[in-house]
């Protein structure tokens, strides 16, 4: 019977997965990393899926965990984390672990650069990142010990409030101070080493504190806080000056794992979807269709992040956990794990949210998982098509590149005919560097010996066609990287004017004159659109010669009905051998009798 149910569920989810995606769009975020957005139409409603694909996280790439606000108890939005760390790397990422409702503490493990911040939840899966970039999804357990002048004793909690007769260790990752523990006894440990798992952590007792009041935490210190029976033993065996030995034990030890985050359940194991993981989740968390977040790895080591939007009728209904497992399998994952979902499901790049969170806004989360890139990065040009014709629209271009390590950099701006319009080479410190466009003139070559200096060269004209910014960098670790950005110069259109800007539409219609200057022949499409980009009427779509152009809109839609009052946009798109260029101007409509 169970097998029959499994088959039915698999076939039902298969309807979702076999449905062809619509409106798929793929964009390169930074070298070797792409973002894809698509919508699948299913019997349960549309499902919006966001996918990031990246390389194995080694060399210039690392898959790293991020702690919100550098504190266990303070949640932060994903985009805020990226903006805060922008000088350290270019990154794309997703939300991480579940959090405790009462205080926002991560529900499971957080390991950063080999340093343990919070322990794992042994009843749920965790995902670790190995030194070779391999993901390891498994259940990991935590044990702790401490020893003073007596025998080795259990450490019940790590960066969490101790129980009635328990003892907990707090490091500066917890926050500015320990929590208030009524009736507690504490010892302050000076010169405390980094909290590396499965290693002896030895530190002297610098002070003891009774009463359970909050104790300040600073880097390089830690505090043991005990209650009840454990407090009595700590007071007897940890006097000031005593050397304590602590051990934070992970089983398995994960000695080859540098970063890890909690979540769950496991979705894909050995290339097969997991239907029942038997982890500590409720039916409400697993079975309904909700927003979902997952991370996975392909056989060749490439990574995938997937976020599915949900709880938004007519836009995206979401997925069940098993449907997410099937989705990850379809995308080629051989191992994958789910992360926190619901309103927390978020995907962001370079400080910009890429999906549509179900709360209507981005929700703060305790942790995140980021694919970080340390090579040279050039943001997309401000304008995909620039038209420096003096009409005040897309006249200038904004170009730049960023490096996060000291590097030797060569930046080249090439004209449409392949000639070098501008080039610069040399050492650069970490930072963002702007590239002028139109390009600054190249310096004149040095004159022959005895000859006077040559006059400065004239500014390079912004020739129409496709321009290329290429940047090559080698950082202080000897790792090379390159980035390329392209944009077009096309001055076919200029000086768009719509008169009147406010169209009065009466029962017989209305009149608006749309005028523009056209520098060369092109196929021109003139449309009236809503502010959201929905085409209400195509006024003309025909080849036109160069010159001053005028078309008239009569206030009607494509079905010849009078449009409603409100805001609209008049858009002109010209396509020729230089590509496509558009101009748009807002207008409003008022209905009158």
C-alpha angles and dihedrals in degrees: 000000000000090000090051091052090048092052092049091050092047092050092047092050089044089064087061095045097044093052109107114246117244129212093012112183126184124196132179110235098183134334111320093355122104136182123212128190123190143154124223120200112218137168087260094053136273119323121204112209127190118194131186118191122193142163128268104292101249134108108009091005130068134174104220138175121233127205116215112253088343088279133103093222103042117081122207136184119260093239090051090054090053094049090048092053098036094114091057100053147336106257148181121190153147137234116280135206132003115262136220109256094220098058110357095251114157111258094222146013127334115184118175122187089336094310118121114227102166130006125248127261101240092204093059135053124262128197120223130190115222127215088256093051096257118142118230116197114190146118112274126191129210130219128170136194137185132189133191126156092326135051127311110281136192121269103211102190140021120204090347137094112277122240127245095288097013139112128220136191119221124195129186089267087075093067141265096317142006118265120263108267111189111230092001130149120215139189122202114221117208125204090018113182125230111288097251113171121245094016133106109259109199123189138153124246105249098179144349125225129194129199102046099260117155113276121208116252121207132170111283095029135086136185131218112209120190138180135199116340092001090055091054091053093045092051091050098045105033109058120163109287094025116130112231126200118206130182128195105201126200118188113232088031096228090205090161093052118098101178132021139170134189128237129108176140108166109246106184128026122181091347095306127109115248112228099182117022095173092220128148099276131120124240088248090060095048112030110046124075107262138152106285138196126197142169125206145165132224125224092261092052099260116143132229130194116195128189121181117196118220150161090059111115114222092011108055131345097191131225141272117243092255091050087053089051090053090047092053090049091050089052090056102258116157091185128021142157134198121236130199113312141182115063090352094064104114138154120192139173126200092343096314123111112234101190136049109256113215094234089065089246138047114283121218112247134192100233142008140201114225133188100214126198122201100186129095114296131192117197116227113276114268089242124030087204121028124193111190095191098124098251092120094246119109090336094143136043128216117212130171145151132211132212125185100192131047103275147168106241136191115190120188130185111198127196123226092266091055096254119137110251095177136001136175132180134182147087118317133191119220112289146088119288125197124222116208122233126221079045123248113250118267114252113258117257116261112272122244115271111286094014123115118254116275117249117258115276119250119256112275108253114239096246115204118254135057119336126195132208111196122181125187121189139179114194131212090270091057094251114143124211138171137197133189132195126183133194137166134241110212123158097176093121130047144155102024112192130178117196125222098022087201112051120203109212115198128178089277093051135255139263132232124170115215111197133178143157117248118200098193142005116289143149104263128201119191116193139175110219141176116251086259091059100257109146112236097175138000102217095186139351111181144114112274132188125232118283143068110330134197133182129175128225116203099203094257133120127235090274089056093249121133111262121239124253117271143077123327140168129230109212130187120194120186121191124191141130090305093057130249127323129179139198125191136187129184123239135174133221128214119190116221134180 
